[in-house]
Structure formats: C-alpha cells, structure tokens
Amino acid sequence: MRPTYLKFALVCLSALMSGHAFSADVYPDRAVKIIAPQAPGGGVDIVGRIIADQLRIATGQPFLIDNQAGAGGAIAAKMTARAVPDGYTLMIGYVATHGTNPAVKKNIYDPIKDFTAIGMIGGTPNILVVSKGVPVRTLQEFVVYAKANPTKVDYGTSGVGTLNHLLMEEFKSVSGVPSMAVPYKSIGQAFTDSIGGQIQVIFPGVSAAMPHIRNGSFKPLAITGDQRNSLLPNVPTFKESGYEGFNSLTWYGIVGPPGLPIAIRNKLNKTLAQILAKPDVQKMLSEQAIYIMPMTPERFEKYITDEVKHWTEVARVSKVEAD
C-alpha cells in the first residue's frame, strides 16, 4: 500500500473513532490553510488572497494564505501532497506547479496522482514584447528582423523551464527565430536588465508586462489566447499574426492532497463557482488581466493532464530540462 493511502486510511479511522468523520455538512468548522507557492506580491499570492477572502465570506471560517516560495513551487507542492486530506490544507495550483515543472523536472511529484483537483479560477494570457530599440512594429517584422540579425536578439526568462521560457522556445520552433535565452531569477529582473540592453525580447504574462508597455520601454507584438485582451485591444493574437496554437495561459486553480473526500471536494468546487460568478470578484480578477474559467473537478483534472502533456512535448523538442 502506498504511504499516502495508508496515511489517509489512518486519518479516516481516527476521525471515525473520535466521532468527527469528514462531513461536507459541517465543513469547514475551523481555519483552512491555502498554500501559495510564491512569495507575497506575485500573481499566485494576489489571486490566492482574493479567493481566500471570498471563501471566508462564503463559509464564515478563516482561509489563510501560507506563502511557501522556492524551487519553482515544488516545495509548496510537496507540502500539499503530504498533507492530511481533510480539506484544511489546500493550495493554489498553477501553470508552474501543475504544468511546466512536471514537464521539465523529472520525478519531483505526479501532478495528478499526488493531488486532488478541486477547481479552476482563471488565467491570464502571455504577451511577446520587444524593447523600444528593436526596429519592428509587428510580429511578422520581428521574425524577419531576428533572422537577419541573429546576434542582436536575445530574450529574458524567469528561469529555465518556466512558462515564459517554454513559450518562447515553442515560438522559436515554429518561426525559426534564432533568439538565445538568458535566464533570470524573476521576470522583474529580466525587465530591469533589459534597460541596459542585455536582452531585447520577453514573453511574460500580461499583468507583468503592462507597466513596461505603459511607460513605453517595451512594445507589444502578439498575445496568446483565442481573443484580444481588453487591456490591449490593438494587440493581435498569435493566430491573427499567422501562428496557430498559441493559446497558453498563466492559469490558477485550487488543489488539495490526494484522497480528499469527494463531498468536500465538490462543496469547495461549488463554492468557488459561486464566488467566480460575483461581479465584484470578476472585476478584481479582471484588473489582474485574468479571465474567469470555472471548471468541474473532472474537467480541471483533464486540463492539468493536457497542460503537462503539451509542455512535456515542447520541452522534448526544445531539449529543455531543469535541475
């Protein structure tokens, strides 16, 4: 018997003996911890705090964010996977922890078997931007320029195997752009270094790019997803620019440990769907450039499975592997 299932069996037995079996009727009856696999102030933290506060309002119990940064989210993921499956330890699972990390880091954890998928929150598109000194106005012009000037176009990433890294490698594969990757510890550091001219291209999430687009230091060329973003209505999608299949998002959802009781999982999913239907919540998330994407647990699990499969293939073709 796997240790996870043995632990779950012992927890259930203890709960039954004490007369407090897992019951969706009374859940939650105390504070719930939501692990955020990122430092305070990042996208995961911001989304997590919005949802945690709304869960508090909906249930009358505290939902407390516990920031556990490090190892690209792997530390937080492992903590969650080993937690007691009683609904009192949850996690903001996102594209790194349940998409790109399992694709490039071997044998760290299983994003499906080691977790219970509860529900999707939403996602923000990524946008390819170039520094103001690059003499192009469109994605097509950029491809031509980069091929003609292979030593003048390098791109910054927030680390090896991150979404912005794999997205650019995917674009390089289909476009033939010879850009070289320069890894940083964060996308913010990449933007800072671009001022000195070390890099010319970045493929960040829209929210991270907006300040640099607004101040004119970077020019937006194309955005992922199947529709233009309301914050940047004049920026075409990759499909409009001649490149199909660039629909990837920086997405956020809620997961729990493996073996979470179905009744509690479903209650959390239903509560989350009600929260995401609230106009004020939609406004708060829209301000973070996030599209609302409610899903059933089953659909969310399928989404995670497809994400890992997609990025594993991109990493294989691009020969990307992280330690």
C-alpha positions in Angstrom: 0.0 0.0 0.0 1.3 3.4 -0.9 2.3 5.6 2.1 -0.2 8.3 1.0 -3.1 5.9 1.1 -2.0 4.3 4.3 -1.9 7.8 5.9 -5.4 8.6 4.6 -6.8 5.3 6.0 -5.3 6.0 9.4 -6.7 9.6 9.4 -10.2 8.3 8.4 -10.1 5.7 11.2 -9.0 8.2 13.8 -11.8 10.6 12.7 -14.4 7.9 12.8 -13.3 6.8 16.3 -13.5 10.4 17.5 -16.9 10.9 16.1 -15.7 13.6 13.6 -15.7 11.9 10.2 -15.1 14.1 7.2 -18.5 15.7 6.6 -19.3 18.2 3.9 -22.3 19.3 6.1 -20.1 20.9 8.7 -17.0 21.6 6.6 -15.3 23.9 7.3 -15.7 24.3 11.0 -12.2 25.9 11.6 -9.5 27.7 9.8 -8.3 26.4 6.4 -4.7 26.9 5.2 -4.2 27.7 1.5 -0.5 27.2 0.5 0.6 29.8 -2.1 3.7 28.5 -4.0 5.1 32.0 -4.5 6.4 34.9 -2.4 4.0 37.7 -1.3 3.2 40.1 -4.1 3.3 37.7 -7.0 0.4 36.7 -9.2 -0.2 33.5 -7.2 -0.3 35.4 -4.0 -2.6 38.1 -5.3 -5.1 35.6 -6.8 -4.9 33.4 -3.7 -5.7 36.3 -1.3 -8.7 37.4 -3.4 -10.1 33.9 -3.4 -9.2 33.2 0.3 -11.1 36.3 1.4 -14.1 35.3 -0.7 -14.1 31.8 0.8 -14.0 33.4 4.2 -17.1 35.4 3.4 -18.9 32.4 1.9 -18.2 29.9 4.7 -17.7 32.1 7.8 -14.4 30.5 8.5 -10.8 31.9 8.0 -9.0 30.9 4.9 -5.3 31.8 5.5 -2.6 32.2 2.8 0.6 30.4 3.7 3.4 31.6 1.3 5.9 28.8 0.5 8.2 30.0 -2.2 11.1 28.1 -3.6 12.1 25.5 -6.2 9.6 26.9 -8.7 6.7 25.9 -6.5 8.0 22.3 -5.8 8.4 22.9 -2.1 4.8 24.0 -1.7 3.5 21.2 -4.0 5.3 18.6 -1.9 3.9 20.0 1.3 0.4 19.9 -0.1 0.8 16.3 -1.4 1.9 15.1 2.0 -0.8 17.0 4.0 -3.7 15.2 5.7 -6.6 15.0 3.2 -9.2 16.6 5.4 -9.9 19.8 3.5 -7.9 22.0 5.9 -4.8 22.2 3.7 -5.3 23.4 0.1 -3.0 25.0 -2.4 -3.1 27.4 -5.3 -2.0 25.1 -8.1 -0.9 27.0 -11.2 0.8 26.6 -14.5 4.2 26.2 -12.9 3.4 23.6 -10.3 0.9 21.7 -12.4 2.1 22.3 -16.0 5.7 23.3 -16.7 7.5 22.0 -13.6 6.4 18.4 -14.1 7.4 18.7 -17.8 11.0 19.8 -17.2 11.8 18.5 -13.7 11.9 14.7 -13.6 10.3 12.7 -10.7 9.5 15.7 -8.4 5.9 14.7 -8.0 2.9 13.5 -10.0 0.6 16.5 -10.8 -2.4 14.2 -11.0 -1.9 11.3 -8.6 -0.4 13.3 -5.8 -3.2 15.9 -5.7 -7.0 16.3 -5.8 -8.1 18.7 -8.5 -10.8 21.0 -6.9 -11.4 23.8 -9.4 -10.0 26.3 -11.9 -10.0 30.0 -11.1 -8.8 31.6 -14.3 -5.9 32.5 -16.4 -4.1 35.5 -17.9 -2.6 35.4 -21.4 1.1 35.9 -22.2 2.4 38.6 -24.5 5.5 38.8 -26.6 7.1 42.2 -26.2 10.3 43.8 -27.6 12.3 46.6 -26.2 11.7 50.0 -27.7 15.1 49.9 -29.5 14.1 46.9 -31.7 13.0 48.5 -35.0 9.8 46.4 -35.5 6.1 47.1 -35.1 4.6 43.7 -35.8 5.3 40.0 -35.0 6.0 39.4 -38.7 8.5 42.2 -38.8 10.2 40.8 -35.7 10.6 37.4 -37.3 12.3 39.0 -40.3 14.5 41.2 -38.2 15.6 38.4 -35.8 16.6 36.1 -38.7 18.5 38.9 -40.3 20.2 39.9 -37.0 20.8 36.7 -35.1 23.3 38.2 -32.7 21.2 41.2 -31.8 18.1 39.5 -30.3 18.2 37.6 -27.0 15.3 37.0 -24.7 15.0 37.0 -20.9 13.2 34.3 -18.9 12.2 34.0 -15.2 14.2 30.7 -15.1 14.9 27.5 -17.0 11.7 25.6 -17.9 9.3 28.4 -16.8 6.2 29.2 -18.9 7.8 32.3 -20.5 10.9 30.2 -21.4 8.9 27.3 -22.9 6.6 29.6 -24.8 9.5 31.4 -26.5 11.1 28.1 -27.3 7.8 27.0 -28.8 7.6 30.1 -30.9 11.3 29.8 -32.0 10.5 26.2 -33.1 7.7 27.3 -35.5 9.1 30.6 -36.6 12.8 29.9 -37.0 13.8 32.8 -34.8 17.4 32.2 -33.6 17.0 34.1 -30.3 19.0 32.9 -27.3 17.7 32.5 -23.8 19.0 34.5 -20.8 17.6 33.1 -17.5 16.9 35.3 -14.5 15.5 34.6 -11.1 12.3 36.5 -11.9 10.6 38.2 -14.8 11.0 41.5 -13.0 14.8 41.1 -13.1 14.6 40.4 -16.8 12.8 43.7 -17.4 15.3 45.5 -15.3 18.2 44.1 -17.2 16.6 45.0 -20.5 17.2 48.7 -19.7 20.9 48.0 -20.1 20.4 46.4 -23.4 21.4 42.9 -22.5 18.1 41.4 -23.7 15.6 42.6 -26.3 12.6 40.2 -26.0 10.4 38.9 -23.2 7.3 36.7 -23.2 5.7 37.5 -19.8 2.1 37.4 -18.5 0.1 40.5 -19.5 -0.1 41.8 -15.9 3.7 41.7 -15.5 4.2 43.4 -18.9 1.6 46.2 -18.6 3.8 48.7 -16.6 6.6 48.4 -19.2 4.2 48.8 -22.1 2.5 51.8 -20.5 5.8 53.6 -19.9 7.0 52.9 -23.5 10.0 50.8 -22.7 8.6 47.7 -24.4 6.4 47.3 -27.5 3.7 44.5 -27.5 3.6 42.4 -30.7 1.2 39.5 -30.1 -0.8 37.9 -27.3 -1.7 34.3 -26.6 -5.2 33.0 -26.4 -8.1 33.0 -28.9 -9.2 36.6 -28.4 -7.7 40.0 -27.9 -7.3 41.3 -24.4 -9.4 44.3 -23.3 -6.4 45.9 -21.7 -4.6 45.9 -25.1 -7.3 45.8 -27.7 -5.0 46.9 -30.5 -2.5 44.0 -30.0 -3.3 41.0 -32.2 -3.3 37.4 -31.1 -0.7 35.0 -32.4 -3.4 33.4 -34.6 -4.2 36.7 -36.2 -0.4 37.2 -36.8 -0.2 33.9 -38.6 0.8 31.4 -35.8 -1.8 28.9 -34.8 -1.9 27.1 -31.4 -0.6 29.7 -29.1 -3.4 29.5 -26.6 -1.4 29.0 -23.4 -2.3 31.0 -20.2 -0.7 31.7 -16.9 -3.6 29.9 -15.1 -4.5 29.5 -11.4 -6.7 26.9 -9.6 -7.2 25.2 -6.3 -5.9 21.7 -5.5 -5.7 19.6 -2.4 -3.9 16.5 -1.1 -4.7 13.1 -2.7 -7.6 11.3 -1.2 -9.6 14.4 -0.4 -13.2 13.3 0.3 -15.4 13.8 -2.8 -18.1 15.5 -0.8 -15.7 18.1 0.4 -14.1 18.5 -3.0 -17.5 19.1 -4.6 -18.5 21.5 -1.9 -15.4 23.6 -2.4 -15.9 23.5 -6.2 -19.5 24.7 -5.9 -18.5 27.5 -3.5 -15.7 28.5 -5.9 -18.1 28.6 -8.8 -20.4 30.9 -6.8 -17.6 33.2 -5.9 -16.4 33.4 -9.5 -19.9 34.4 -10.6 -19.9 37.5 -8.4 -19.4 40.8 -10.3 -17.1 42.3 -7.8 -14.8 39.2 -7.9 -14.8 39.3 -11.7 -13.8 42.9 -11.6 -11.0 42.3 -9.1 -9.6 39.4 -11.3 -10.1 41.4 -14.5 -7.9 44.1 -13.0 -5.2 41.4 -12.8 -5.8 40.6 -16.5 -7.4 37.2 -15.5 -10.2 35.5 -17.5 -12.7 33.6 -15.3 -12.5 29.9 -16.1 -14.8 27.9 -13.8 -14.5 24.1 -14.2 -15.7 20.9 -12.6 -13.1 18.9 -10.7 -13.1 16.3 -13.5 -12.6 19.0 -16.2 -9.9 20.7 -14.2 -8.0 17.4 -13.8 -8.2 16.9 -17.6 -7.0 20.4 -18.1 -3.9 19.7 -15.9 -3.2 16.5 -17.7 -3.3 18.2 -21.1 -1.1 21.0 -19.9 1.6 18.6 -18.7 1.4 16.6 -21.9 1.8 19.8 -24.0 4.7 21.3 -22.2 6.5 17.9 -21.9 6.4 17.8 -25.7 7.6 21.4 -26.0 10.5 20.7 -23.6 11.4 17.5 -25.5 11.6 19.2 -28.9 13.5 22.2 -27.4 15.7 20.0 -25.3 14.9 21.9 -22.1 15.4 20.2 -18.8 15.7 21.8 -15.4 17.5 20.5 -12.3 
